[in-house]
Structure formats: C-alpha cells, structure tokens
Amino acid sequence: MPTNPRQSELGALFDQRKYQGVLEIAKADEITPASDPQAANVVAASLFQLGRFPECLLWCEGLHPALQGEPSFSSMYGAAL
C-alpha cells in the first residue's frame, strides 16, 4: 500500500502501464533507491516491464538492503538476473 503521494502517483501510472511516465517522474524528482525505496521499487518494476533489464538490475541492487524480504521484489530481482 502506498505510503506517500509520490508513490501513489507512480503506482497509478504503473497500473495504467505508463512505464515511461514513471521513469520521467523518477528522473525529475531524483528518486533513488536510497531516497525512497518504495517509489524506487516502482521505477525498477517499470524498467523491468520495458525490458530494460540491465538498468533494472542496477536499481534492484540498490534496493536489495531495504526490500530483500519482500516476495514481489525478490521475484522481480531474480527474473531480471
């Protein structure tokens, strides 16, 4: 469940399959795995959906310390590998 407005906005775009929009917002807002792991997870998932696996892996590596116990993250990370 989203915990902040930015995460809610990214989640809504992701649900609408507007993955490029997620990436544009992430870039504009300078979202990183360290600054906002939950929003960054949506960014990583968008990269995955776009088939940009090397970039997705970079985000997943940054997210691993914060999200290593979450099944959906682990599944995406494993699939990207």
LOKE-29927 format. One record per residue (C-alpha): residue in one letter; x, y negated, z. Coordinates in steps of 0.2 Angstrom, whole numbers, plus 5000, padded with zeros to 4 digits. Each point is the difference from the previous one (the first is absolute). Example, Ala and Ser with C-alpha at 12.3 -4.5 7.8 and 13.67 -1.06 7.14 Angstrom:
('a' (5062 5022 5039)),
('s' (5006 4983 4997)),
end
This chain:
('m' (5000 5000 5000)),
('p' (5007 4983 4995)),
('t' (5007 4990 5014)),
('n' (5002 4983 4992)),
('p' (4992 4989 4986)),
('r' (5015 5003 4988)),
('q' (4999 5019 5002)),
('s' (4981 4999 4997)),
('e' (5003 4991 4984)),
('l' (5013 5012 4994)),
('g' (4990 5015 5005)),
('a' (4985 4993 4990)),
('l' (5011 4997 4985)),
('f' (5007 5017 5001)),
('d' (4982 5008 5002)),
('q' (4996 4990 4984)),
('r' (5015 5008 4991)),
('k' (5008 4982 4998)),
('y' (5017 5006 5004)),
('q' (5009 4986 4991)),
('g' (4990 4988 5010)),
('v' (5006 5008 5016)),
('l' (5018 4998 4994)),
('e' (4998 4982 4995)),
('i' (4993 4996 5018)),
('a' (5014 5010 5008)),
('k' (5013 4990 4990)),
('a' (4992 4983 5004)),
('d' (4998 5004 5018)),
('e' (5017 5008 5002)),
('i' (4993 5015 5007)),
('t' (5013 5013 5006)),
('p' (5000 5016 5009)),
('a' (5007 4992 5015)),
('s' (4989 4985 5000)),
('d' (4983 5009 4998)),
('p' (5001 5019 4999)),
('q' (4982 5003 4997)),
('a' (4999 4987 4986)),
('a' (5016 5007 4993)),
('n' (4993 5017 5000)),
('v' (4986 4994 4988)),
('v' (5014 4992 4989)),
('a' (5009 5017 4999)),
('a' (4984 5009 4996)),
('s' (4997 4988 4986)),
('l' (5017 5003 4993)),
('f' (4997 5018 5001)),
('q' (4983 4999 4991)),
('l' (5009 4990 4986)),
('g' (5013 5014 4998)),
('r' (5014 4988 5006)),
('f' (5008 5014 5011)),
('p' (5017 4993 5003)),
('e' (4993 4984 5007)),
('c' (4988 5010 5010)),
('l' (5014 5010 5008)),
('l' (5009 4984 5005)),
('w' (4984 4994 5009)),
('c' (4997 5017 5008)),
('e' (5018 5000 5006)),
('g' (4997 4984 5009)),
('l' (4983 5005 5006)),
('h' (5006 5017 5007)),
('p' (5005 4994 5018)),
('a' (4983 4992 5002)),
('l' (4988 5013 4991)),
('q' (5009 5016 5001)),
('g' (4986 5008 5010)),
('e' (4986 4995 4988)),
('p' (4994 5015 4989)),
('s' (4995 4989 4985)),
('f' (5017 4991 5000)),
('s' (5010 5016 5002)),
('s' (4990 5007 4985)),
('m' (5003 4985 4989)),
('y' (5019 5000 5005)),
('g' (5002 5019 4997)),
('a' (4991 4998 4983)),
('a' (5011 4986 4995)),
('l' (5015 5009 5004)),
end
